[in-house]
């Protein structure tokens, strides 16, 4: 008895399925990888934003501490003794050796200083005082930067005290 071999009609079908499966798997992998890269970048920006926000908050807290401690930003106060963050704050008025004494214009007295923080973060703080009627208003604005040398993110916070 002679057996005849049946012709193979499924030749190459397994190879075709393998190629299709690998193409789909590769496409899904590239998509997931792209999403992950985007999430890592977003997480980095979020980290720097939080760093800048906390720098701004630190500036507010420093100014509030010294203001509530003893009216440190009055027009007669020599401001060379204020320390916060990583040491003495640096006043932006370079005309005096004692630090910035209020610069008053049109009834608004202003003090400005920068404060270094950890990880090269810093904050710039502006303290403005003025009378509104019989009420003294002290407005403190703080702009925190994630990196003092090369700031990419800046966040601001402000507070007003009425006394």
C-alpha positions as CSV (number, residue, x, y, z in Angstrom):
1,X,0.0,0.0,0.0
2,X,1.2,3.3,-1.0
3,X,0.4,6.3,1.1
4,X,0.1,9.6,-0.5
5,X,1.2,12.6,1.4
6,X,-1.6,15.1,1.8
7,X,-0.5,18.6,0.5
8,X,0.2,21.2,3.2
9,X,-2.3,24.1,2.7
10,X,-1.3,25.9,5.9
11,X,2.2,26.7,4.9
12,X,3.5,30.0,6.5
13,X,0.4,30.8,8.5
14,X,2.3,30.4,11.9
15,X,4.9,32.8,10.6
16,X,2.3,35.3,9.6
17,X,0.6,35.2,13.0
18,X,4.0,35.6,14.7
19,X,4.8,38.7,12.7
20,X,1.4,40.2,13.4
21,X,1.7,39.4,17.1
22,X,5.2,41.0,17.4
23,X,4.1,44.1,15.5
24,X,1.2,44.6,17.9
25,X,3.3,44.0,20.9
26,X,6.0,46.4,19.7
27,X,3.4,49.1,19.0
28,X,1.9,48.7,22.5
29,X,5.4,48.8,24.1
30,X,6.4,52.0,22.2
31,X,3.1,53.6,23.3
32,X,3.6,52.7,27.0
33,X,7.3,53.8,26.8
34,X,6.2,57.2,25.4
35,X,3.6,57.6,28.1
36,X,6.2,56.8,30.8
37,X,8.7,59.3,29.5
38,X,6.0,62.0,29.5
39,X,5.1,61.1,33.1
40,X,8.7,61.3,34.2
41,X,9.0,64.8,32.7
42,X,5.8,65.9,34.3
43,X,7.0,64.5,37.7
44,X,10.2,66.5,37.3
45,X,8.3,69.7,36.6
46,X,6.0,69.0,39.6
47,X,9.0,68.5,41.9
48,X,10.5,71.8,40.8
49,X,7.2,73.6,41.2
50,X,6.8,72.3,44.8
51,X,10.4,73.4,45.5
52,X,9.6,76.9,44.2
53,X,6.3,77.0,46.2
54,X,8.0,76.1,49.4
55,X,10.7,78.7,48.8
56,X,8.0,81.3,48.4
57,X,6.3,80.0,51.6
58,X,9.6,80.2,53.5
59,X,10.0,83.9,52.4
60,X,6.5,84.7,53.7
61,X,7.2,82.9,57.0
62,X,10.5,84.7,57.5
63,X,9.0,88.1,56.9
64,X,6.0,87.3,59.1
65,X,8.3,86.1,61.9
66,X,10.4,89.2,61.9
67,X,7.5,91.6,61.4
68,X,5.5,90.1,64.3
69,X,8.5,89.8,66.5
70,X,9.1,93.5,66.6
71,X,8.1,95.6,63.6
72,X,11.4,94.8,61.9
73,X,10.4,96.6,58.7
74,X,9.7,100.0,60.3
75,X,11.3,103.0,58.6
76,X,13.8,103.5,61.5
77,X,14.9,99.9,61.8
78,X,18.4,98.9,60.7
79,X,17.8,95.6,58.9
80,X,21.2,94.0,59.2
81,X,20.2,91.4,61.8
82,X,17.5,89.4,60.0
83,X,18.4,85.7,59.6
84,X,16.2,83.0,57.9
85,X,16.8,80.0,55.8
86,X,20.5,79.4,55.3
87,X,21.7,82.5,57.1
88,X,21.4,86.2,56.8
89,X,19.1,87.6,54.2
90,X,20.5,89.8,51.5
91,X,18.8,93.2,51.1
92,X,18.4,94.6,47.6
93,X,19.2,98.2,48.6
94,X,22.9,98.6,48.1
95,X,22.9,102.3,49.1
96,X,23.3,101.6,52.8
97,X,25.8,99.4,54.7
98,X,23.1,98.5,57.3
99,X,20.8,96.7,54.9
100,X,17.7,98.2,53.3
101,X,15.9,100.8,55.3
102,X,12.4,101.6,54.1
103,X,12.2,103.4,50.8
104,X,8.9,105.4,51.1
105,X,7.1,106.7,48.0
106,X,3.6,108.2,48.1
107,X,3.0,106.8,51.6
108,X,4.1,103.2,50.8
109,X,7.3,102.1,52.5
110,X,9.1,99.1,50.8
111,X,11.8,96.6,51.9
112,X,13.1,94.0,49.5
113,X,15.4,91.1,50.3
114,X,16.5,87.7,49.0
115,X,16.9,84.6,51.0
116,X,19.0,81.6,50.1
117,X,17.6,78.1,50.9
118,X,18.6,74.5,50.6
119,X,19.3,72.9,47.2
120,X,20.1,76.2,45.6
121,X,16.5,77.4,45.9
122,X,15.9,81.0,46.9
123,X,13.1,83.6,47.4
124,X,12.8,87.3,46.8
125,X,10.6,89.0,49.3
126,X,8.9,92.5,49.2
127,X,7.4,94.0,52.3
128,X,5.2,97.0,51.8
129,X,3.7,99.1,54.6
130,X,1.1,101.8,54.2
131,X,-1.7,103.4,56.1
132,X,-5.2,102.9,54.8
133,X,-7.3,105.3,56.8
134,X,-6.3,104.6,60.4
135,X,-5.2,101.0,59.7
136,X,-1.6,100.0,59.0
137,X,-1.4,97.4,56.2
138,X,1.6,95.3,55.8
139,X,1.7,93.4,52.5
140,X,4.3,90.7,52.1
141,X,4.9,89.2,48.6
142,X,7.4,86.3,48.2
143,X,8.6,84.9,44.9
144,X,10.2,81.5,45.3
145,X,12.6,80.1,42.6
146,X,13.5,76.4,42.2
147,X,17.1,77.4,41.3
148,X,18.7,80.7,42.0
149,X,21.3,80.4,39.2
150,X,19.0,79.1,36.5
151,X,15.4,79.4,37.6
152,X,12.9,77.4,35.5
153,X,10.0,77.6,37.9
154,X,8.8,80.5,40.0
155,X,5.9,80.5,42.4
156,X,4.5,83.4,44.3
157,X,2.6,83.8,47.6
158,X,1.4,86.9,49.4
159,X,-0.2,87.9,52.7
160,X,-1.6,91.1,54.1
161,X,-1.7,92.0,57.8
162,X,-3.9,94.8,59.0
163,X,-3.2,96.3,62.4
